[in-house]
Amino acid sequence: MRLRVEFTTEPFDLDEAPAHAVVAREVIQTAELDAVDVGPFGNTAEGGADAVLTAVDELLRKALDAGATRVSLQVNVIGEGGEDEK
């Protein structure tokens, strides 16, 4: 099974990326995931279910430890070609 995770961390700071955002992005960028897209208002990554779920666990723990007051995330099952399963 392949999964896509989309997430944001708060509070936002438009002048400088907060520590919780930097930590969350580092977790995703160093995880064994493909199609990683990191942006200022949202982040997306895809991969096998085990890799995504492991990364989400680490992301939540580290972002909260680094000062995040809210983490919004969505996980979708996707098809092999990157299409959402129906």
MOPAC internal coordinates of N, CA, C and O (Angstrom, degrees):
PM7 1SCF
backbone

  N    0.0000 0     0.00 0     0.00 0    0    0    0
  C    1.4530 1     0.00 0     0.00 0    1    0    0
  C    1.5252 1   108.16 1     0.00 0    2    1    0
  O    1.2310 1   121.19 1   -42.27 1    3    2    1
  N    1.3214 1   115.32 1   137.73 1    3    2    1
  C    1.4697 1   121.52 1   175.10 1    5    3    2
  C    1.5204 1   109.12 1  -107.86 1    6    5    3
  O    1.2310 1   121.42 1   -35.68 1    7    6    5
  N    1.3316 1   114.90 1   144.32 1    7    6    5
  C    1.4607 1   121.21 1  -179.77 1    9    7    6
  C    1.5197 1   110.45 1  -127.66 1   10    9    7
  O    1.2310 1   121.37 1   -27.81 1   11   10    9
  N    1.3200 1   114.98 1   152.19 1   11   10    9
  C    1.4640 1   122.49 1   171.18 1   13   11   10
  C    1.5177 1   107.26 1  -118.90 1   14   13   11
  O    1.2310 1   120.23 1   -49.68 1   15   14   13
  N    1.3294 1   117.17 1   130.32 1   15   14   13
  C    1.4546 1   121.87 1   175.87 1   17   15   14
  C    1.5215 1   108.20 1  -114.88 1   18   17   15
  O    1.2310 1   121.25 1   -44.24 1   19   18   17
  N    1.3177 1   115.21 1   135.76 1   19   18   17
  C    1.4576 1   122.47 1   173.52 1   21   19   18
  C    1.5238 1   106.33 1  -123.53 1   22   21   19
  O    1.2310 1   120.22 1   -44.76 1   23   22   21
  N    1.3379 1   117.18 1   135.24 1   23   22   21
  C    1.4554 1   118.47 1  -177.32 1   25   23   22
  C    1.5279 1   112.65 1  -151.16 1   26   25   23
  O    1.2310 1   121.63 1   -23.77 1   27   26   25
  N    1.3177 1   114.48 1   156.23 1   27   26   25
  C    1.4554 1   123.10 1   169.89 1   29   27   26
  C    1.5232 1   107.40 1  -138.43 1   30   29   27
  O    1.2310 1   121.13 1   -25.25 1   31   30   29
  N    1.3256 1   115.44 1   154.75 1   31   30   29
  C    1.4572 1   120.95 1   175.17 1   33   31   30
  C    1.5163 1   108.54 1  -121.65 1   34   33   31
  O    1.2310 1   120.92 1   -29.15 1   35   34   33
  N    1.3052 1   115.85 1   150.85 1   35   34   33
  C    1.4648 1   121.16 1   179.82 1   37   35   34
  C    1.5183 1   108.79 1  -133.14 1   38   37   35
  O    1.2310 1   119.20 1   -22.28 1   39   38   37
  N    1.3014 1   119.13 1   157.72 1   39   38   37
  C    1.4659 1   128.45 1    11.17 1   41   39   38
  C    1.5343 1   111.43 1   -80.45 1   42   41   39
  O    1.2310 1   121.68 1   -27.37 1   43   42   41
  N    1.3476 1   114.39 1   152.63 1   43   42   41
  C    1.4526 1   121.89 1   178.37 1   45   43   42
  C    1.5176 1   110.45 1   -79.09 1   46   45   43
  O    1.2310 1   121.00 1   -28.87 1   47   46   45
  N    1.3080 1   115.69 1   151.13 1   47   46   45
  C    1.4606 1   122.88 1   170.33 1   49   47   46
  C    1.5167 1   105.39 1  -141.96 1   50   49   47
  O    1.2310 1   120.29 1   -68.89 1   51   50   49
  N    1.3234 1   117.06 1   111.11 1   51   50   49
  C    1.4529 1   120.56 1  -175.70 1   53   51   50
  C    1.5283 1   112.78 1   -76.75 1   54   53   51
  O    1.2310 1   119.89 1   163.36 1   55   54   53
  N    1.3250 1   117.82 1   -16.64 1   55   54   53
  C    1.4633 1   120.79 1  -178.59 1   57   55   54
  C    1.5270 1   112.33 1   -84.71 1   58   57   55
  O    1.2310 1   120.42 1   143.56 1   59   58   57
  N    1.3259 1   116.81 1   -36.44 1   59   58   57
  C    1.4624 1   121.34 1  -176.94 1   61   59   58
  C    1.5257 1   108.82 1  -151.06 1   62   61   59
  O    1.2310 1   121.04 1   -40.87 1   63   62   61
  N    1.3225 1   115.61 1   139.13 1   63   62   61
  C    1.4654 1   119.33 1   179.79 1   65   63   62
  C    1.5267 1   109.53 1   -65.92 1   66   65   63
  O    1.2310 1   120.03 1   -56.28 1   67   66   65
  N    1.3585 1   117.55 1   123.72 1   67   66   65
  C    1.4625 1   120.33 1   178.48 1   69   67   66
  C    1.5322 1   111.36 1   -66.60 1   70   69   67
  O    1.2310 1   120.94 1   -20.36 1   71   70   69
  N    1.3203 1   115.81 1   159.64 1   71   70   69
  C    1.4669 1   121.10 1  -178.43 1   73   71   70
  C    1.5220 1   111.96 1   -55.21 1   74   73   71
  O    1.2310 1   119.88 1   139.59 1   75   74   73
  N    1.3518 1   117.84 1   -40.41 1   75   74   73
  C    1.4672 1   119.78 1  -178.29 1   77   75   74
  C    1.5198 1   111.86 1   -64.77 1   78   77   75
  O    1.2310 1   120.17 1   145.87 1   79   78   77
  N    1.3301 1   117.27 1   -34.13 1   79   78   77
  C    1.4654 1   120.64 1   178.69 1   81   79   78
  C    1.5258 1   110.50 1   -71.16 1   82   81   79
  O    1.2310 1   120.49 1   139.15 1   83   82   81
  N    1.3187 1   116.66 1   -40.85 1   83   82   81
  C    1.4682 1   121.32 1   179.24 1   85   83   82
  C    1.5276 1   110.12 1   -63.31 1   86   85   83
  O    1.2310 1   120.41 1   134.20 1   87   86   85
  N    1.3237 1   116.82 1   -45.80 1   87   86   85
  C    1.4638 1   121.59 1   180.00 1   89   87   86
  C    1.5297 1   110.47 1   -61.96 1   90   89   87
  O    1.2310 1   120.02 1   134.34 1   91   90   89
  N    1.3263 1   117.56 1   -45.66 1   91   90   89
  C    1.4693 1   121.21 1  -179.13 1   93   91   90
  C    1.5265 1   110.84 1   -61.57 1   94   93   91
  O    1.2310 1   120.54 1   137.57 1   95   94   93
  N    1.3170 1   116.58 1   -42.43 1   95   94   93
  C    1.4725 1   120.08 1   179.18 1   97   95   94
  C    1.5255 1   111.00 1   -65.77 1   98   97   95
  O    1.2310 1   120.40 1   139.87 1   99   98   97
  N    1.3238 1   116.83 1   -40.13 1   99   98   97
  C    1.4709 1   119.75 1   178.67 1  101   99   98
  C    1.5221 1   111.03 1   -62.49 1  102  101   99
  O    1.2310 1   120.21 1   139.73 1  103  102  101
  N    1.3222 1   117.21 1   -40.27 1  103  102  101
  C    1.4694 1   120.69 1   178.23 1  105  103  102
  C    1.5217 1   109.72 1   -59.14 1  106  105  103
  O    1.2310 1   120.22 1   131.56 1  107  106  105
  N    1.3112 1   117.19 1   -48.44 1  107  106  105
  C    1.4667 1   121.53 1  -177.14 1  109  107  106
  C    1.5261 1   111.07 1   -67.57 1  110  109  107
  O    1.2310 1   120.42 1   138.40 1  111  110  109
  N    1.3206 1   116.80 1   -41.60 1  111  110  109
  C    1.4603 1   119.88 1  -177.28 1  113  111  110
  C    1.5300 1   112.71 1   -70.01 1  114  113  111
  O    1.2310 1   119.55 1   154.06 1  115  114  113
  N    1.3298 1   118.46 1   -25.94 1  115  114  113
  C    1.4610 1   120.63 1  -179.38 1  117  115  114
  C    1.5315 1   112.89 1   -98.14 1  118  117  115
  O    1.2310 1   120.09 1   172.12 1  119  118  117
  N    1.3284 1   117.44 1    -7.88 1  119  118  117
  C    1.4657 1   120.93 1   177.63 1  121  119  118
  C    1.5299 1   109.56 1   -72.92 1  122  121  119
  O    1.2310 1   121.20 1   -17.05 1  123  122  121
  N    1.3181 1   115.31 1   162.95 1  123  122  121
  C    1.4669 1   120.40 1   179.38 1  125  123  122
  C    1.5284 1   109.82 1   -83.88 1  126  125  123
  O    1.2310 1   121.16 1  -113.72 1  127  126  125
  N    1.3369 1   115.38 1    66.28 1  127  126  125
  C    1.4572 1   122.53 1  -178.86 1  129  127  126
  C    1.5188 1   109.79 1  -120.15 1  130  129  127
  O    1.2310 1   120.66 1   -19.14 1  131  130  129
  N    1.3417 1   116.35 1   160.86 1  131  130  129
  C    1.4532 1   119.93 1   174.72 1  133  131  130
  C    1.5270 1   108.79 1  -114.99 1  134  133  131
  O    1.2310 1   121.05 1    -9.99 1  135  134  133
  N    1.2947 1   115.59 1   170.01 1  135  134  133
  C    1.4627 1   122.63 1   175.53 1  137  135  134
  C    1.5337 1   111.98 1    53.18 1  138  137  135
  O    1.2310 1   120.54 1  -133.54 1  139  138  137
  N    1.3213 1   116.57 1    46.46 1  139  138  137
  C    1.4592 1   121.09 1   178.79 1  141  139  138
  C    1.5161 1   109.06 1   -80.14 1  142  141  139
  O    1.2310 1   120.52 1   -51.68 1  143  142  141
  N    1.3429 1   116.60 1   128.32 1  143  142  141
  C    1.4628 1   122.43 1   178.05 1  145  143  142
  C    1.5207 1   107.60 1  -129.78 1  146  145  143
  O    1.2310 1   120.56 1   -69.03 1  147  146  145
  N    1.3321 1   116.53 1   110.97 1  147  146  145
  C    1.4527 1   122.25 1  -177.53 1  149  147  146
  C    1.5187 1   108.05 1  -107.29 1  150  149  147
  O    1.2310 1   120.72 1   -51.79 1  151  150  149
  N    1.3422 1   116.24 1   128.21 1  151  150  149
  C    1.4566 1   120.48 1  -179.91 1  153  151  150
  C    1.5136 1   111.59 1  -138.77 1  154  153  151
  O    1.2310 1   120.17 1    -6.08 1  155  154  153
  N    1.3314 1   117.28 1   173.92 1  155  154  153
  C    1.4624 1   120.43 1  -177.00 1  157  155  154
  C    1.5262 1   114.29 1   -69.88 1  158  157  155
  O    1.2310 1   119.89 1   154.84 1  159  158  157
  N    1.3324 1   117.81 1   -25.16 1  159  158  157
  C    1.4584 1   120.18 1  -176.19 1  161  159  158
  C    1.5236 1   114.13 1  -118.90 1  162  161  159
  O    1.2310 1   120.47 1  -177.47 1  163  162  161
  N    1.3173 1   116.70 1     2.53 1  163  162  161
  C    1.4493 1   119.78 1   178.98 1  165  163  162
  C    1.5068 1   110.27 1   179.71 1  166  165  163
  O    1.2310 1   121.02 1   -23.41 1  167  166  165
  N    1.3023 1   115.65 1   156.59 1  167  166  165
  C    1.4541 1   122.60 1  -176.73 1  169  167  166
  C    1.5188 1   108.63 1  -136.17 1  170  169  167
  O    1.2310 1   120.63 1   -36.11 1  171  170  169
  N    1.3256 1   116.39 1   143.89 1  171  170  169
  C    1.4572 1   121.52 1  -177.99 1  173  171  170
  C    1.5222 1   109.11 1  -137.11 1  174  173  171
  O    1.2310 1   120.78 1   -36.84 1  175  174  173
  N    1.3151 1   116.12 1   143.16 1  175  174  173
  C    1.4624 1   121.08 1   174.07 1  177  175  174
  C    1.5187 1   108.83 1  -150.23 1  178  177  175
  O    1.2310 1   121.28 1   -25.65 1  179  178  177
  N    1.3160 1   115.16 1   154.35 1  179  178  177
  C    1.4544 1   122.00 1   178.26 1  181  179  178
  C    1.5137 1   109.51 1  -129.67 1  182  181  179
  O    1.2310 1   121.40 1   -25.39 1  183  182  181
  N    1.3221 1   114.92 1   154.61 1  183  182  181
  C    1.4560 1   119.71 1   175.39 1  185  183  182
  C    1.5090 1   110.89 1   173.99 1  186  185  183
  O    1.2310 1   121.50 1     5.43 1  187  186  185
  N    1.3152 1   114.73 1  -174.57 1  187  186  185
  C    1.4541 1   120.40 1   176.08 1  189  187  186
  C    1.5211 1   110.05 1   -64.25 1  190  189  187
  O    1.2310 1   120.86 1   -25.31 1  191  190  189
  N    1.3210 1   115.97 1   154.69 1  191  190  189
  C    1.4721 1   121.19 1  -174.89 1  193  191  190
  C    1.5306 1   112.16 1   -56.25 1  194  193  191
  O    1.2310 1   119.72 1   132.87 1  195  194  193
  N    1.3148 1   118.13 1   -47.13 1  195  194  193
  C    1.4651 1   119.85 1  -178.42 1  197  195  194
  C    1.5215 1   111.63 1   -61.77 1  198  197  195
  O    1.2310 1   120.14 1   136.81 1  199  198  197
  N    1.3182 1   117.34 1   -43.19 1  199  198  197
  C    1.4648 1   121.01 1  -179.19 1  201  199  198
  C    1.5239 1   111.15 1   -65.80 1  202  201  199
  O    1.2310 1   119.98 1   137.65 1  203  202  201
  N    1.3255 1   117.64 1   -42.35 1  203  202  201
  C    1.4688 1   120.81 1  -179.98 1  205  203  202
  C    1.5278 1   110.57 1   -66.48 1  206  205  203
  O    1.2310 1   120.12 1   133.87 1  207  206  205
  N    1.3132 1   117.38 1   -46.13 1  207  206  205
  C    1.4611 1   120.06 1  -178.49 1  209  207  206
  C    1.5271 1   111.96 1   -65.79 1  210  209  207
  O    1.2310 1   120.10 1   142.78 1  211  210  209
  N    1.3103 1   117.42 1   -37.22 1  211  210  209
  C    1.4647 1   120.73 1   175.58 1  213  211  210
  C    1.5233 1   110.60 1   -64.34 1  214  213  211
  O    1.2310 1   120.39 1   136.51 1  215  214  213
  N    1.3229 1   116.86 1   -43.49 1  215  214  213
  C    1.4705 1   121.01 1   179.18 1  217  215  214
  C    1.5193 1   111.46 1   -65.21 1  218  217  215
  O    1.2310 1   120.04 1   140.23 1  219  218  217
  N    1.3335 1   117.54 1   -39.77 1  219  218  217
  C    1.4697 1   121.07 1   179.01 1  221  219  218
  C    1.5257 1   110.60 1   -63.54 1  222  221  219
  O    1.2310 1   120.08 1   137.75 1  223  222  221
  N    1.3155 1   117.46 1   -42.25 1  223  222  221
  C    1.4633 1   120.93 1   177.65 1  225  223  222
  C    1.5318 1   110.35 1   -59.06 1  226  225  223
  O    1.2310 1   120.56 1   130.84 1  227  226  225
  N    1.3216 1   116.54 1   -49.16 1  227  226  225
  C    1.4661 1   120.79 1  -179.55 1  229  227  226
  C    1.5276 1   111.16 1   -65.21 1  230  229  227
  O    1.2310 1   120.72 1   138.55 1  231  230  229
  N    1.3321 1   116.22 1   -41.45 1  231  230  229
  C    1.4605 1   121.17 1   179.04 1  233  231  230
  C    1.5290 1   111.17 1   -58.81 1  234  233  231
  O    1.2310 1   120.13 1   132.20 1  235  234  233
  N    1.3169 1   117.35 1   -47.80 1  235  234  233
  C    1.4698 1   121.15 1  -179.42 1  237  235  234
  C    1.5238 1   111.07 1   -61.85 1  238  237  235
  O    1.2310 1   120.39 1   131.73 1  239  238  237
  N    1.3066 1   116.86 1   -48.27 1  239  238  237
  C    1.4638 1   120.82 1  -177.84 1  241  239  238
  C    1.5292 1   111.89 1   -62.15 1  242  241  239
  O    1.2310 1   120.55 1   132.68 1  243  242  241
  N    1.3310 1   116.55 1   -47.32 1  243  242  241
  C    1.4604 1   120.08 1  -175.86 1  245  243  242
  C    1.5247 1   112.50 1   -73.25 1  246  245  243
  O    1.2310 1   119.98 1   141.40 1  247  246  245
  N    1.3370 1   117.64 1   -38.60 1  247  246  245
  C    1.4671 1   120.20 1   179.66 1  249  247  246
  C    1.5334 1   110.55 1   -65.67 1  250  249  247
  O    1.2310 1   120.42 1   137.46 1  251  250  249
  N    1.3210 1   116.81 1   -42.54 1  251  250  249
  C    1.4660 1   120.03 1   178.55 1  253  251  250
  C    1.5272 1   110.91 1   -65.91 1  254  253  251
  O    1.2310 1   120.32 1   138.94 1  255  254  253
  N    1.3296 1   116.99 1   -41.06 1  255  254  253
  C    1.4674 1   120.56 1   177.01 1  257  255  254
  C    1.5299 1   111.84 1   -63.29 1  258  257  255
  O    1.2310 1   120.45 1   151.26 1  259  258  257
  N    1.3373 1   116.74 1   -28.74 1  259  258  257
  C    1.4691 1   121.58 1  -178.21 1  261  259  258
  C    1.5285 1   112.77 1   -89.52 1  262  261  259
  O    1.2310 1   119.96 1  -174.64 1  263  262  261
  N    1.3430 1   117.68 1     5.36 1  263  262  261
  C    1.4563 1   119.78 1   173.56 1  265  263  262
  C    1.5139 1   117.12 1   110.65 1  266  265  263
  O    1.2310 1   119.33 1  -176.07 1  267  266  265
  N    1.3169 1   118.88 1     3.93 1  267  266  265
  C    1.4693 1   119.43 1   176.61 1  269  267  266
  C    1.5266 1   109.21 1   -64.08 1  270  269  267
  O    1.2310 1   121.11 1   -43.42 1  271  270  269
  N    1.3189 1   115.49 1   136.58 1  271  270  269
  C    1.4604 1   120.35 1   176.33 1  273  271  270
  C    1.5278 1   110.98 1  -102.08 1  274  273  271
  O    1.2310 1   120.99 1   169.05 1  275  274  273
  N    1.3327 1   115.70 1   -10.95 1  275  274  273
  C    1.4627 1   120.80 1   178.28 1  277  275  274
  C    1.5215 1   108.23 1  -157.92 1  278  277  275
  O    1.2310 1   121.22 1   -43.86 1  279  278  277
  N    1.3114 1   115.28 1   136.14 1  279  278  277
  C    1.4570 1   121.22 1   172.73 1  281  279  278
  C    1.5213 1   106.52 1  -127.33 1  282  281  279
  O    1.2310 1   121.08 1   -61.22 1  283  282  281
  N    1.3152 1   115.54 1   118.78 1  283  282  281
  C    1.4659 1   120.53 1   177.60 1  285  283  282
  C    1.5161 1   107.36 1  -103.16 1  286  285  283
  O    1.2310 1   120.90 1   -51.84 1  287  286  285
  N    1.3294 1   115.88 1   128.16 1  287  286  285
  C    1.4524 1   117.32 1   178.01 1  289  287  286
  C    1.5089 1   111.12 1  -145.23 1  290  289  287
  O    1.2310 1   122.78 1   -24.72 1  291  290  289
  N    1.3022 1   112.27 1   155.28 1  291  290  289
  C    1.4604 1   120.61 1   178.84 1  293  291  290
  C    1.5195 1   106.56 1  -135.94 1  294  293  291
  O    1.2310 1   120.68 1   -44.36 1  295  294  293
  N    1.3159 1   116.31 1   135.64 1  295  294  293
  C    1.4591 1   121.76 1   178.13 1  297  295  294
  C    1.5223 1   107.52 1  -121.81 1  298  297  295
  O    1.2310 1   120.86 1   -52.38 1  299  298  297
  N    1.3296 1   115.95 1   127.62 1  299  298  297
  C    1.4603 1   121.76 1   179.07 1  301  299  298
  C    1.5147 1   110.37 1  -122.43 1  302  301  299
  O    1.2310 1   120.64 1   -37.55 1  303  302  301
  N    1.3352 1   116.39 1   142.45 1  303  302  301
  C    1.4554 1   122.06 1   170.12 1  305  303  302
  C    1.5173 1   106.12 1   -79.53 1  306  305  303
  O    1.2310 1   120.90 1   -49.89 1  307  306  305
  N    1.3315 1   115.89 1   130.11 1  307  306  305
  C    1.4637 1   119.74 1  -179.39 1  309  307  306
  C    1.5149 1   109.85 1  -122.61 1  310  309  307
  O    1.2310 1   120.91 1   -22.21 1  311  310  309
  N    1.3109 1   115.86 1   157.79 1  311  310  309
  C    1.4551 1   121.13 1   177.44 1  313  311  310
  C    1.5241 1   110.75 1   -77.68 1  314  313  311
  O    1.2310 1   120.60 1    -7.80 1  315  314  313
  N    1.2819 1   116.47 1   172.20 1  315  314  313
  C    1.4689 1   121.20 1  -177.20 1  317  315  314
  C    1.5204 1   112.22 1   -60.04 1  318  317  315
  O    1.2310 1   119.77 1   150.45 1  319  318  317
  N    1.3333 1   118.03 1   -29.55 1  319  318  317
  C    1.4577 1   120.83 1   179.68 1  321  319  318
  C    1.5086 1   113.98 1   -89.64 1  322  321  319
  O    1.2310 1   119.94 1  -170.88 1  323  322  321
  N    1.3335 1   117.72 1     9.12 1  323  322  321
  C    1.4539 1   121.02 1   179.99 1  325  323  322
  C    1.5102 1   113.96 1    91.65 1  326  325  323
  O    1.2310 1   120.26 1  -177.76 1  327  326  325
  N    1.3343 1   117.11 1     2.24 1  327  326  325
  C    1.4679 1   120.88 1   179.91 1  329  327  326
  C    1.5153 1   110.66 1   -85.88 1  330  329  327
  O    1.2310 1   120.50 1   -38.24 1  331  330  329
  N    1.3361 1   116.64 1   141.76 1  331  330  329
  C    1.4640 1   121.01 1   176.98 1  333  331  330
  C    1.5188 1   109.76 1   -62.78 1  334  333  331
  O    1.2310 1   121.21 1   -42.79 1  335  334  333
  N    1.3267 1   115.29 1   137.21 1  335  334  333
  C    1.4638 1   120.47 1   176.00 1  337  335  334
  C    1.5267 1   108.27 1   -74.12 1  338  337  335
  O    1.2310 1   120.97 1   -35.37 1  339  338  337
  N    1.3239 1   115.76 1   144.63 1  339  338  337
  C    1.4573 1   119.96 1   179.12 1  341  339  338
  C    1.4962 1   109.81 1  -111.67 1  342  341  339
  O    1.2310 1   120.10 1   180.00 1  343  342  341

